[in-house]
Amino acid sequence: MKKSILLVSFSLLTFLSCANESSATTTMPDVSKPEAVQKFNLAIKKVAMEKEPAPSTPRTSAELSDYKKEMLLPAAKDLIASSGVSYSEIERQTGGDREKILKWAVEVYGDYNKQTNKNYKSEN
């Protein structure tokens, strides 16, 4: 997966993604959905503003560094959990793979934004 998770998350503001409908719902999340979305959004902004030391080898893609992926991971897990999936289910379905967790979180984030925009348009 050579695409940047950051690039994907920002592109979701414009493009819509499909939901992970095979997710199992087992426990209530520790935080509400809007709080989790806000936390994930702030984590994305923090990662975007984070300065890294110059890499020893030049990068040719926009892929996030391991350091930045680790910064996003807690907020990503909380966001997924806010959709009703337990932390153990997240680990089971992703095998603890950071890429899969971040991709899943971006999908949840996009779905939430899609629903929010849909609700906003229906009110106006």
C-alpha positions as CSV (number, residue, x, y, z in Angstrom):
1,M,0.0,0.0,0.0
2,K,1.9,2.9,-1.3
3,K,-0.8,5.6,-0.9
4,S,-0.5,7.9,2.0
5,I,-3.0,7.4,4.7
6,L,-2.9,11.2,5.2
7,L,-3.7,11.8,1.6
8,V,-6.6,9.4,1.7
9,S,-8.0,11.0,4.8
10,F,-7.9,14.4,3.3
11,S,-9.4,13.2,0.0
12,L,-12.3,11.7,1.9
13,L,-13.4,15.3,2.6
14,T,-14.1,15.4,-1.1
15,F,-14.8,11.8,-2.0
16,L,-16.9,9.3,-0.2
17,S,-16.0,5.9,0.9
18,C,-17.9,2.7,1.6
19,A,-18.6,1.5,5.1
20,N,-17.1,-1.6,6.5
21,E,-20.5,-3.3,7.0
22,S,-19.1,-6.6,8.2
23,S,-18.0,-5.0,11.5
24,A,-19.2,-6.8,14.6
25,T,-20.9,-4.7,17.2
26,T,-20.0,-5.9,20.7
27,T,-19.5,-3.1,23.2
28,M,-20.2,0.5,23.7
29,P,-17.3,2.8,23.0
30,D,-15.5,4.9,25.6
31,V,-16.2,8.1,23.7
32,S,-19.1,9.3,21.6
33,K,-18.9,9.3,17.8
34,P,-18.6,13.1,17.5
35,E,-15.9,13.2,20.1
36,A,-14.0,10.4,18.4
37,V,-14.3,12.1,15.0
38,Q,-13.0,15.3,16.5
39,K,-10.1,13.5,18.2
40,F,-9.2,11.8,14.9
41,N,-9.5,15.1,13.0
42,L,-7.1,16.8,15.5
43,A,-4.7,13.9,15.2
44,I,-4.6,14.2,11.4
45,K,-4.0,17.9,11.7
46,K,-1.2,17.3,14.3
47,V,0.4,14.8,12.0
48,A,0.2,17.2,9.0
49,M,1.9,19.9,11.0
50,E,4.6,17.6,12.5
51,K,8.1,18.2,11.3
52,E,10.3,15.2,10.9
53,P,14.1,15.1,10.6
54,A,15.3,14.7,7.1
55,P,15.2,11.0,6.2
56,S,18.5,9.2,5.4
57,T,17.0,8.2,2.0
58,P,14.8,10.6,0.0
59,R,11.2,9.6,-0.2
60,T,9.5,9.2,-3.5
61,S,5.9,8.8,-2.2
62,A,3.6,10.6,0.2
63,E,3.4,7.6,2.5
64,L,3.4,8.4,6.2
65,S,6.3,7.6,8.3
66,D,6.0,4.9,11.1
67,Y,6.3,7.7,13.6
68,K,3.3,9.6,12.2
69,K,1.3,6.3,11.8
70,E,1.9,5.7,15.5
71,M,0.6,9.2,16.3
72,L,-2.6,8.5,14.5
73,L,-3.2,5.0,15.9
74,P,-4.8,5.7,19.3
75,A,-7.3,8.2,17.7
76,A,-8.0,5.7,14.9
77,K,-8.8,2.9,17.3
78,D,-11.1,5.2,19.3
79,L,-12.9,6.3,16.2
80,I,-13.5,2.7,15.1
81,A,-14.7,1.8,18.6
82,S,-17.1,4.7,18.6
83,S,-19.0,2.9,15.8
84,G,-19.7,0.1,18.2
85,V,-16.8,-2.3,17.5
86,S,-14.8,-3.6,20.5
87,Y,-11.1,-3.0,20.7
88,S,-10.6,-6.8,20.8
89,E,-12.6,-7.1,17.6
90,I,-10.5,-4.4,16.0
91,E,-7.4,-6.4,16.8
92,R,-9.0,-9.6,15.6
93,Q,-10.1,-8.2,12.2
94,T,-6.9,-6.3,11.5
95,G,-4.4,-8.6,13.1
96,G,-2.9,-5.5,14.8
97,D,-1.8,-4.2,11.3
98,R,-1.5,-0.4,11.5
99,E,-2.2,0.0,7.9
100,K,-5.5,-1.8,8.2
101,I,-6.5,0.0,11.3
102,L,-5.8,3.4,9.8
103,K,-7.6,2.5,6.6
104,W,-10.7,1.3,8.6
105,A,-10.6,4.5,10.6
106,V,-10.5,6.6,7.5
107,E,-13.6,4.7,6.2
108,V,-15.4,5.4,9.4
109,Y,-14.3,9.1,9.3
110,G,-15.6,9.4,5.7
111,D,-18.9,7.7,6.5
112,Y,-19.4,10.0,9.5
113,N,-18.7,13.1,7.3
114,K,-20.9,11.8,4.6
115,Q,-23.8,11.3,7.0
116,T,-23.2,14.7,8.6
117,N,-23.3,16.4,5.2
118,K,-26.4,14.5,4.2
119,N,-28.2,15.5,7.5
120,Y,-27.1,19.1,7.0
121,K,-28.4,19.2,3.4
122,S,-31.8,17.7,4.4
123,E,-32.2,20.4,7.1
124,N,-31.7,23.2,4.6
